[in-house]
Amino acid sequence: MFASGALTQRVGRGTILSLNTEELERLLEPFWRTDDGRTARERAQAYGIDLSLITENLRLTPEERVDRNQAAFELAVDLQKARG
């Protein structure tokens, strides 16, 4: 669910907490489990939702997402102009 790597956070004076991706997912798992024990991701996949585009976009930086959105908007405007 999270990008690979580690989360490092300063906690208190001089104390550093460092978690790798697996540890972070394990700690946060109870917060995203549903009543039936499946994650929202598992439920969406079971329902037939393709999450690949969401996953791909979440790997982008916010600036990259804005740039892609702007390009799509400009294309839509150009297409509307071309229609008449």
Steps between C-alpha positions, in 0.01 A plus 500: 500500500784741575797583284806298582748648740488612859318761699722693736341737749646699787306421817573715801844641572767320303302176459459375145240241405579310183261250342538310178201459269401159634507619863294806416238296314479252789448780752236677290314189379233503777398850391414404142340160560125476449247301702545194279876505557589612148671827417321757287746409224407131523129584496542724194695233314241234589231734365695523173649847530836543326720692742805514273439861387452617857815318609694644206385856574581470871860423405524845339595812690224758552671722243500218243128440566421869450701503176313194366167649601585828328602317181172303501301820555678677214432202272131507593482874424674446164259218411198717586636782283558257212139381524375841420 
